[in-house]
Amino acid sequence: MANLGFVGLGVMGGQMVNRLLEKGHTITGYNRTRSKAQWLIDKGMKWADSPRAVAAAADVVFAMVTNAAAVSDITDGPDGIIAGLSAGKIFVDISTVSPSVSRATAAKVRAQHADMVDAPVSGSVITLQEGKLSVMVGGRKETFERLKPVLLDIGPKVTHVGDNGLALAMKIAINLSLAVQMLAFSEGVLLAEKSGISREVAVDVLTHSAVASPMIQYRGPFVLKQPEEAWFDCNMMQKDMLLAMELGRQLKVPVPTTALSNEFLTAARGMGWEKKDFAVVFDVLARMSGVEK
């Protein structure tokens, strides 16, 4: 069993810690709002008062936060993770940021004689709870091999994709498709509905058809009822779409469906739905189609 640390105990981060606790690992955690971590403390997670304290207490430190600014907040400065690292420790960043930002952070970590990998995941809260999450890892192969047993306790599919930053490139490539698929699914539901088929029947047929990817199967029903707490809200999805478009610009790869789907996320935010799950693009398209929710 490993001595782990975890910074950022939101919806996904908290569920990862819960899963790792159930696997018998020792975990020291930190979250900006302690009350959100109380359920994990009650389950046996140790609490630390700063990201630095987490890094000092653990051999492997995980972090999962919202964006590059948040990564800087938890890693830099006298109370940051990097200040608590020492030789032999590993920092595993699960956050989705640009590959260049991640590589810059890795350079700071290695200056402390520690090592870092980027390890974004593909899946949802349900995927994680069901033990079906996949993990991509970018970094040194020998560090990956050390981490692999712990990562397999998070999800059954763990893949080393290459050097630092490349797992993030892979994650961005995956996430752009989520919004594109959701928009296409919404078009299909609305065409069926305006033809005279009930929305419930259309959703049922589509989620059991050839177009039903795993994402459509678990998120498609959100066009009938949004979850009480967004699995992945519009702000977060748009951040990833912007990362995809920027990476496309850098690599000279056109991403036209990404750009179009991004505009529907902007519209959703303009309608006040930025905190709703990104499946709310259906409601944007429904309103444009003259269909009541």
C-alpha positions in Angstrom: 0.0 0.0 0.0 1.3 3.4 -0.9 1.7 6.7 1.1 -0.2 9.1 -1.1 -1.2 12.8 -1.1 -4.1 14.4 -2.9 -4.7 18.1 -3.5 -8.1 19.2 -5.0 -11.0 17.2 -3.7 -13.8 18.3 -6.0 -16.3 15.9 -7.6 -13.8 13.7 -9.4 -10.8 14.3 -7.1 -12.9 13.3 -4.1 -14.2 10.2 -5.7 -10.6 9.2 -6.7 -9.5 9.6 -3.0 -12.5 7.5 -1.9 -11.5 4.8 -4.3 -7.9 4.8 -3.2 -8.9 4.7 0.4 -11.0 1.6 -0.3 -8.0 0.0 -1.9 -6.1 0.5 1.4 -3.8 3.3 0.6 -2.8 6.0 3.2 -3.8 9.4 1.9 -3.2 12.9 3.2 -5.4 15.5 1.5 -6.0 19.2 1.1 -8.8 21.2 -0.4 -9.4 24.9 -0.5 -12.7 24.4 1.3 -12.2 21.9 4.1 -15.9 21.2 4.6 -16.1 19.6 1.1 -13.5 17.1 2.2 -15.1 16.2 5.6 -16.7 13.0 4.2 -13.3 11.8 3.2 -11.8 12.7 6.5 -14.6 10.7 8.1 -13.5 7.7 5.9 -9.9 7.9 7.1 -8.2 10.5 5.0 -5.6 12.5 6.9 -5.9 16.3 6.6 -3.1 18.8 5.8 -3.3 22.5 6.1 -1.5 23.3 2.8 -0.4 21.7 -0.5 3.2 21.9 0.8 2.2 19.8 3.9 0.6 17.2 1.6 3.7 16.9 -0.4 5.9 16.7 2.7 3.8 13.9 4.1 3.5 11.7 1.0 5.7 9.8 -1.4 3.4 10.4 -4.4 1.3 13.6 -4.6 -1.8 13.8 -6.9 -3.5 17.0 -7.8 -6.7 17.7 -9.7 -7.7 21.3 -10.1 -9.6 23.3 -12.7 -7.1 25.2 -14.8 -3.5 26.5 -15.2 -4.0 29.3 -12.7 -5.2 26.8 -10.1 -2.2 24.6 -10.8 0.1 27.5 -10.2 -1.8 28.4 -7.0 -1.3 24.9 -5.5 2.3 24.3 -6.8 4.1 27.6 -6.5 5.1 29.7 -3.5 6.1 28.8 0.1 3.0 26.8 0.7 2.9 25.0 -2.7 3.5 21.4 -3.6 6.9 22.0 -5.1 8.2 23.5 -1.8 7.3 20.2 -0.1 8.9 17.9 -2.6 12.3 16.2 -2.2 14.4 13.6 -3.9 12.5 10.4 -4.9 9.0 11.9 -4.6 6.6 12.1 -7.6 4.0 14.7 -8.5 1.1 13.4 -10.5 -1.0 16.2 -12.1 -4.4 15.0 -13.2 -5.6 18.5 -14.1 -6.3 19.4 -17.8 -4.0 22.3 -18.8 -2.0 23.0 -21.9 1.0 20.7 -22.5 3.4 23.6 -22.4 2.2 24.7 -18.9 2.6 21.1 -17.7 6.1 20.8 -19.0 7.1 24.1 -17.3 5.8 22.7 -14.0 7.7 19.5 -14.5 10.9 21.5 -14.9 10.3 23.1 -11.5 9.6 19.8 -9.9 12.8 18.2 -11.3 14.8 21.2 -9.9 13.8 19.7 -6.5 15.2 16.3 -7.5 11.6 14.9 -7.6 9.8 13.9 -10.8 6.4 14.7 -12.4 4.0 13.1 -14.8 0.8 14.5 -16.4 -1.9 11.9 -15.9 -5.3 13.1 -17.1 -8.2 10.7 -17.1 -11.0 9.9 -19.5 -14.4 9.2 -18.0 -17.1 10.5 -15.7 -18.0 10.2 -12.0 -20.0 7.1 -13.0 -17.2 5.6 -15.0 -14.9 6.1 -12.0 -17.3 4.6 -9.5 -17.8 1.6 -11.8 -14.1 1.1 -12.0 -13.9 1.8 -15.8 -11.9 5.0 -15.9 -8.9 5.2 -18.2 -5.7 7.0 -17.3 -3.1 8.5 -19.8 0.4 9.2 -18.6 3.0 11.5 -20.0 6.5 11.5 -18.5 9.6 9.3 -17.9 8.9 5.6 -18.5 10.6 4.5 -15.3 8.5 6.9 -13.3 5.4 5.5 -15.0 6.4 2.0 -14.1 6.7 3.0 -10.4 3.2 4.6 -10.5 1.4 2.1 -12.5 0.2 -0.2 -9.6 -1.4 2.8 -7.9 -2.9 4.2 -11.1 -4.5 0.8 -11.7 -6.4 1.2 -8.5 -8.0 4.3 -10.0 -8.9 2.7 -13.3 -8.3 -0.5 -15.2 -6.8 1.1 -18.3 -3.5 2.9 -17.8 -1.4 3.9 -20.8 2.0 5.6 -21.1 1.7 7.8 -24.2 5.1 9.4 -24.2 7.0 12.4 -22.7 5.7 15.1 -20.4 2.7 16.9 -21.9 1.7 14.2 -24.4 -0.9 12.7 -22.1 -2.5 16.2 -22.0 -2.4 16.4 -25.8 -4.2 13.0 -25.8 -6.8 14.2 -23.2 -7.5 17.4 -25.2 -8.0 15.2 -28.4 -10.5 13.2 -26.5 -12.4 16.0 -24.8 -13.1 18.0 -28.0 -15.1 15.0 -29.2 -17.3 15.0 -26.2 -18.9 18.4 -27.0 -19.0 17.6 -30.7 -20.8 14.3 -30.0 -23.2 16.0 -27.6 -24.2 18.6 -30.1 -24.8 16.0 -32.8 -26.9 13.9 -30.5 -28.9 17.0 -29.6 -29.6 17.6 -33.3 -30.8 14.1 -33.7 -33.1 14.3 -30.7 -34.7 17.5 -31.8 -35.2 16.3 -35.4 -37.0 13.3 -34.0 -39.0 15.4 -31.5 -40.2 17.9 -34.0 -41.2 15.1 -36.3 -43.6 13.9 -33.7 -41.6 11.4 -31.7 -41.5 12.0 -27.9 -38.2 13.1 -26.5 -38.1 10.2 -24.2 -38.5 7.7 -27.0 -35.9 9.5 -29.2 -33.4 9.4 -26.4 -34.0 5.8 -25.7 -33.6 4.8 -29.3 -30.5 6.9 -29.9 -28.8 5.7 -26.7 -29.3 2.1 -27.9 -28.3 2.7 -31.5 -25.1 2.7 -33.5 -24.3 6.3 -32.5 -24.4 5.4 -28.8 -20.8 5.9 -27.6 -20.2 5.3 -23.9 -20.4 9.1 -23.4 -23.8 9.3 -25.2 -25.1 6.4 -23.2 -24.5 8.1 -19.8 -24.9 11.7 -20.8 -27.7 11.5 -23.4 -30.4 11.2 -20.7 -29.3 14.6 -19.4 -31.4 16.1 -22.2 -34.4 14.8 -20.2 -33.1 15.9 -16.8 -29.9 17.6 -15.8 -28.0 16.1 -12.8 -28.3 18.1 -9.6 -24.6 18.7 -9.7 -22.9 19.0 -13.0 -20.5 16.2 -13.9 -18.6 18.6 -16.2 -19.9 22.1 -16.5 -19.9 24.5 -19.5 -17.0 26.5 -18.1 -14.8 23.5 -17.7 -15.7 22.1 -21.1 -15.2 25.4 -22.9 -11.7 25.6 -21.2 -10.8 22.3 -22.9 -12.3 23.4 -26.2 -10.2 26.5 -26.2 -7.1 24.4 -25.4 -8.0 22.2 -28.4 -8.4 25.1 -30.7 -5.1 26.6 -29.5 -3.3 23.3 -30.0 -4.8 23.0 -33.4 -3.5 26.4 -34.3 0.0 25.5 -33.1 0.0 22.2 -34.9 -1.8 23.5 -38.0 -4.6 21.1 -37.6 -8.1 22.5 -38.5 -10.7 21.7 -35.8 -13.9 23.1 -37.4 -16.4 21.0 -35.4 -14.6 21.9 -32.2 -15.0 25.6 -33.1 -18.7 25.3 -33.9 -19.4 23.3 -30.7 -17.5 25.9 -28.7 -19.9 28.6 -29.9 -22.8 26.6 -28.4 -21.0 26.6 -25.1 -20.6 30.3 -25.3 -24.4 30.6 -26.0 -25.1 28.4 -23.0 -23.0 30.7 -20.8 -24.8 33.7 -22.2 -28.1 32.2 -21.2 -26.9 31.8 -17.6 -26.2 28.0 -17.8 -22.4 28.1 -17.3 -22.6 25.9 -14.2 -24.9 23.3 -15.8 -23.4 20.1 -17.3 -22.3 20.8 -20.9 -25.2 18.6 -22.1 -27.2 21.8 -21.7 -26.1 22.6 -25.3 -29.3 20.6 -26.1 -31.3 23.4 -24.4 -29.5 26.0 -26.5 -30.4 24.2 -29.7 -33.9 23.5 -28.5 -34.5 27.2 -27.8 -33.2 28.0 -31.3 -35.6 25.4 -32.7 -38.6 26.8 -30.9 -38.9 23.8 -28.7 -39.9 24.3 -25.0 -37.8 22.5 -22.4 
